């Protein structure tokens, strides 16, 4: 069984080893700070201030390796002794620093049993960065994290009966991915792609790029690299066209005093959901129904509600909302990341028993607040070109914590309410924004939850007070407000709810466009021509999702036929899923979407706006902003992208939007592991997964934050620094900003 000669790793291991770099931190010399009382280098007879017991990572790796390879026997960890190699200046052994392990390997005819020991040594080298291994010594050879492979010198022991393993400083402190992912517990890992590296179920990791392969996600393995990605999202000829199912007659908007309808973090408010007596977070795939509208003030004959949904999650996923009694649609209403707090508005039709149904992909707490209903009486909508009405960044007048800021809504005469998008650009704090009519008491319900890591946006609907809109924030933040329409008794458009329908998913091929949008690409989605669409559609209510982005950026959704507006509908960051509700006018029967950065796009239809007979139904195209340095682009001319007015739409709706792999779970949360004390506002107020703000109900909730060490802080901070350095233009949305 023994193989003649020293340990020589196979070519595949050597190729992977060439990609590994681990900083080697060696122990100090014995003197002058210490001394050893025995000349035997293996005697634990030394004293030195650097000596310390085996560190946590050392102990865990020792236990893991002996569980994984049952033939290994413990050879020891800590011993305050000299290095066994003869050197001109005696040094301590790494065992003295609590960062070394000896693993005894069975012998074969007086020599190393290579068939056993080699597999362990090769695994340690291949996973050196992942685990935090700075040196492996076995069978007359060594691997060094800074110098690579080599034969042991004559002044060293041959190590034919045991493998010597040294951990890096980070590995011994449990700061590497092997420990923070839970792999060291020996319970197995979720297979995933970590960039070009494949993490397997046994928690081993293989660098696919070392052999010219790439990580393939289903199932996770190293496979051939994918074909080159097209430069733009390309039109799919003869893509399936969905048939719309309109659920209601034309309805008007009835603005409500915002109120909380349920909150799974508290037993009382969790009980408002009908779910077989269960309380607490929704389990993966569980369906909960909301039928209790007592105290909400819904108008007689209400057929749909505008709700703000907030998820507090420990794993990436999405929420789907639909009318109770109908089949669950293949759409999403809210997307969230790992250890995330994310809010999104949704217009949900009322079904059986005036109920709405909710379900989550993965376990998550849910909070729901109602802001408006849609009934036979109320206000109608008059669209305007997407318009920026407020931006604190342009005048350096950031909104201070708990300050109420009045904003001129630029409302036409007779307007009672406003629809738009509000964005928080935080200043290193976590919190939420509330929007309300000036002159009234601020509601306990929020519209946007933000973290310290980047811009957060959401759609809002609000009454006006004297033509003014008021905003208050928990913490200091910049605020950007874009308006898309106004509500009044004489408005032009009424709302018709439809069964939620997926219109676009660029990840597939049975869809109007396939492939990621190029930076600054515009695509067109016809709506009026869809089977089942009512006549004279003036606007659409859409849930728009960006994912798989190459860099921070934003989306703008607007009527086709005009210039890209100097506003944003959604802000996103690289490799993170973000969604938002959009109320967009149609131009030529279609809506257009512009992306500032390369990203996949998913669009789900929630409802349509049709004429009331009280005014014009088609908004004028946006007017180019003369102060925008000429960056407004006629549709179809950006980057040479030709638009096809008759593009068919997708009926398959096969995949919901969720980040399935670890790199996509980039954190938008605080970087400590403090318990969350949740304020009693609508969207889980201080759901910052790190701060503490006492709420009205005194409710304290932990949302599963992980230690800061798991979050790859350097790339995250670097992204934020790069984001803040982007050149800002007046009244123009920037990548990753508002």
Secondary structure by P-SEA (a helix, b strand, c coil): ccccccccccaaaaaaaaabbbbbbbbccccccccccccccccccccccccccccaaaaaaaaaaaaaccccccccccccccccccccbbbbcccccccbbbbbbbbcccccccccaaaaaaaaaaacccccccccccccccccccccbbbbcccccccccbbbbbbcccccccccccccccccccccccccccccccccccccccccccccbbbbcccccccccccccccccccccccbbbbbbbcccbbbbbbccccccccccccccccccccccccccccccbbbbbcccccccccccccccbbbbbbbcccccbbbbbcccccccccccccccccbbbbbbbbcccccccbbbbbbccbbbbbbbbcbbbccbbbbbbbcccccccccccccccccccbbbbbccccccccccbbbbbbbbccccccbbbbbcccccccccccccccccbbbbbbbbbbbcccbbbbbbccbbbbbbbbcccccccccbbbbbccccccccccccccccccccccbbbbbbbccccccccccccbbbbbccccccccccbbbbbbccccccccccccccccbbbbbbbbbbbcccbbbbbbccbbbbbbbbcbbbbbccccccccccccccccccccccccccccbbbbbcbbbbbccccccccccccccccccccccccccccccccccccccccbbbbcccbbbbbcccccccccaaaaaaaaaaaaaaccccccccccccc
